[in-house]
Amino acid sequence: AAVLTAKESQQLFGVPMARRSIQPVFLRIVNRHTSPMRLYLLDIDPHYYTPLEAAGINHFSVLKRLSASGIVAWYFLPFLFLLPLKAFTASWANRRMDACFREQALPLRPIPPGETAEGFVYTTLDAGKKTVNVFLAAAGSPGAGDG
């Protein structure tokens, strides 16, 4: 397991995830058993984020940005005609962000015997050291579909 720093996660994903209390953890799991194995994500973090949740929290919003500007936004009132273009580009960027977070995520399907799965799990931010508990179970065992 490798836990990214705030700076590393911003460089890789392009958004300040630590500001939104999200910490990506990279896992590489090799299944050396004779049966498919499944990862229990709740053991890593009971409040983990799915890739689309993590992306959604980091989405760009033109309205949020305007409301955060407060009185300064009145200065830009003459440029209001650009708002549809800004909304379109934010939507395009958000779709790309969704795809990036999904592509970088650890696949949640069972890991076949002799195969490797790797990717990020989006966890809640822990200050200081982060403990990562990885628990694997046979894919057909009771409770294996709970995570």
Kinemage of the C-alpha trace (Angstrom):
@kinemage 1
@onewidth
@group {chain A} dominant
@subgroup {mainchain}
@vectorlist {calphas} color= white
{ca ala a 1} P 0.000 0.000 0.000
{ca ala a 2} L 1.131 3.530 -0.755
{ca val a 3} L -0.602 6.554 0.748
{ca leu a 4} L -0.288 9.705 -1.322
{ca thr a 5} L 0.555 13.039 0.270
{ca ala a 6} L -1.716 16.019 -0.388
{ca lys a 7} L 0.751 17.336 -2.966
{ca glu a 8} L 1.109 13.967 -4.733
{ca ser a 9} L -2.647 13.442 -4.954
{ca gln a 10} L -3.141 16.950 -6.368
{ca gln a 11} L -0.431 16.315 -8.972
{ca leu a 12} L -1.924 12.968 -10.004
{ca phe a 13} L -5.635 13.852 -9.945
{ca gly a 14} L -5.427 17.584 -10.674
{ca val a 15} L -7.610 18.660 -7.741
{ca pro a 16} L -6.844 19.404 -4.064
{ca met a 17} L -8.339 16.213 -2.610
{ca ala a 18} L -6.853 16.762 0.857
{ca arg a 19} L -8.817 20.025 1.146
{ca arg a 20} L -11.936 17.927 0.786
{ca ser a 21} L -10.728 15.299 3.310
{ca ile a 22} L -10.069 12.592 0.702
{ca gln a 23} L -6.850 10.575 0.747
{ca pro a 24} L -6.109 8.179 -2.126
{ca val a 25} L -4.414 4.918 -1.117
{ca phe a 26} L -2.755 2.832 -3.829
{ca leu a 27} L -3.052 -0.947 -3.451
{ca arg a 28} L -1.480 -3.735 -5.470
{ca ile a 29} L -2.936 -7.135 -4.609
{ca val a 30} L -1.558 -10.401 -5.979
{ca asn a 31} L -3.863 -13.399 -5.564
{ca arg a 32} L -1.634 -16.384 -4.823
{ca his a 33} L -4.566 -18.590 -3.771
{ca thr a 34} L -6.381 -21.196 -5.828
{ca ser a 35} L -9.741 -19.422 -5.645
{ca pro a 36} L -10.884 -15.912 -6.554
{ca met a 37} L -10.419 -13.419 -3.715
{ca arg a 38} L -12.400 -10.296 -2.852
{ca leu a 39} L -11.162 -7.223 -0.969
{ca tyr a 40} L -13.163 -5.916 2.009
{ca leu a 41} L -13.090 -2.137 1.539
{ca leu a 42} L -14.863 -1.483 4.836
{ca asp a 43} L -11.807 -2.836 6.681
{ca ile a 44} L -9.638 -0.239 4.949
{ca asp a 45} L -12.031 2.636 5.692
{ca pro a 46} L -15.665 2.300 6.790
{ca his a 47} L -16.315 5.720 5.201
{ca tyr a 48} L -14.462 5.161 1.915
{ca tyr a 49} L -15.606 6.984 -1.219
{ca thr a 50} L -16.529 5.324 -4.474
{ca pro a 51} L -14.638 6.758 -7.461
{ca leu a 52} L -17.673 8.779 -8.576
{ca glu a 53} L -18.311 10.098 -5.038
{ca ala a 54} L -14.686 11.238 -4.753
{ca ala a 55} L -14.866 12.866 -8.179
{ca gly a 56} L -18.226 14.485 -7.425
{ca ile a 57} L -16.913 16.096 -4.262
{ca asn a 58} L -14.121 17.617 -6.361
{ca his a 59} L -16.301 18.714 -9.304
{ca phe a 60} L -16.009 22.239 -10.636
{ca ser a 61} L -19.068 24.449 -10.179
{ca val a 62} L -19.467 27.824 -11.820
{ca leu a 63} L -22.263 28.839 -9.413
{ca lys a 64} L -20.190 27.907 -6.351
{ca arg a 65} L -17.300 29.929 -7.693
{ca leu a 66} L -19.529 32.944 -8.370
{ca ser a 67} L -21.171 32.809 -4.950
{ca ala a 68} L -17.769 32.470 -3.267
{ca ser a 69} L -16.649 35.652 -5.023
{ca gly a 70} L -19.320 37.667 -3.229
{ca ile a 71} L -19.309 41.365 -4.044
{ca val a 72} L -16.388 40.956 -6.452
{ca ala a 73} L -18.762 39.013 -8.741
{ca trp a 74} L -20.601 42.282 -9.504
{ca tyr a 75} L -17.424 43.528 -11.161
{ca phe a 76} L -17.678 40.672 -13.663
{ca leu a 77} L -21.383 41.239 -14.416
{ca pro a 78} L -20.616 42.573 -17.931
{ca phe a 79} L -19.082 39.173 -18.725
{ca leu a 80} L -22.266 37.279 -17.800
{ca phe a 81} L -22.695 36.217 -21.420
{ca leu a 82} L -19.674 33.897 -20.911
{ca leu a 83} L -21.529 31.920 -18.231
{ca pro a 84} L -22.888 29.241 -20.641
{ca leu a 85} L -19.374 28.666 -21.981
{ca lys a 86} L -18.032 28.357 -18.417
{ca ala a 87} L -20.828 25.905 -17.566
{ca phe a 88} L -20.034 23.824 -20.670
{ca thr a 89} L -16.294 23.680 -19.907
{ca ala a 90} L -16.979 22.825 -16.241
{ca ser a 91} L -19.279 19.998 -17.349
{ca trp a 92} L -16.629 18.695 -19.767
{ca ala a 93} L -13.937 18.887 -17.054
{ca asn a 94} L -16.204 17.078 -14.588
{ca arg a 95} L -16.823 14.228 -17.055
{ca arg a 96} L -13.061 13.892 -17.577
{ca met a 97} L -12.562 13.904 -13.801
{ca asp a 98} L -15.169 11.137 -13.387
{ca ala a 99} L -13.373 9.036 -16.001
{ca cys a 100} L -9.954 9.657 -14.405
{ca phe a 101} L -11.126 8.672 -10.914
{ca arg a 102} L -12.785 5.495 -12.288
{ca glu a 103} L -9.701 4.535 -14.346
{ca gln a 104} L -7.363 5.022 -11.368
{ca ala a 105} L -9.602 3.109 -8.928
{ca leu a 106} L -8.948 -0.403 -7.692
{ca pro a 107} L -11.368 -2.753 -9.505
{ca leu a 108} L -13.900 -4.154 -7.036
{ca arg a 109} L -14.516 -7.422 -8.843
{ca pro a 110} L -13.064 -10.669 -7.450
{ca ile a 111} L -9.381 -11.196 -8.222
{ca pro a 112} L -8.891 -14.470 -10.137
{ca pro a 113} L -6.215 -16.939 -8.958
{ca gly a 114} L -2.719 -15.929 -10.045
{ca glu a 115} L -3.811 -12.438 -11.121
{ca thr a 116} L -3.033 -8.963 -9.819
{ca ala a 117} L -5.363 -6.045 -9.161
{ca glu a 118} L -4.101 -2.546 -8.539
{ca gly a 119} L -5.481 0.939 -8.198
{ca phe a 120} L -6.596 3.567 -5.745
{ca val a 121} L -9.077 3.344 -2.912
{ca tyr a 122} L -10.445 6.766 -1.952
{ca thr a 123} L -10.358 6.991 1.847
{ca thr a 124} L -10.997 9.704 4.402
{ca leu a 125} L -7.993 11.873 5.188
{ca asp a 126} L -5.924 10.909 8.234
{ca ala a 127} L -3.438 13.394 9.627
{ca gly a 128} L -0.020 11.881 10.298
{ca lys a 129} L 0.324 8.148 9.700
{ca lys a 130} L -2.396 6.076 8.060
{ca thr a 131} L -2.964 2.439 8.929
{ca val a 132} L -4.313 0.347 6.076
{ca asn a 133} L -5.882 -3.013 6.973
{ca val a 134} L -6.283 -5.235 3.925
{ca phe a 135} L -8.586 -8.223 4.336
{ca leu a 136} L -9.214 -10.671 1.503
{ca ala a 137} L -11.736 -13.492 1.482
{ca ala a 138} L -12.685 -16.164 -1.014
{ca ala a 139} L -15.188 -14.613 -3.423
{ca gly a 140} L -17.842 -17.271 -2.813
{ca ser a 141} L -17.612 -17.229 1.000
{ca pro a 142} L -20.442 -15.837 3.170
{ca gly a 143} L -20.209 -12.065 3.546
{ca ala a 144} L -17.754 -11.693 0.654
{ca gly a 145} L -20.164 -9.451 -1.218
{ca asp a 146} L -20.596 -7.007 1.684
{ca gly a 147} L -17.637 -4.727 0.801
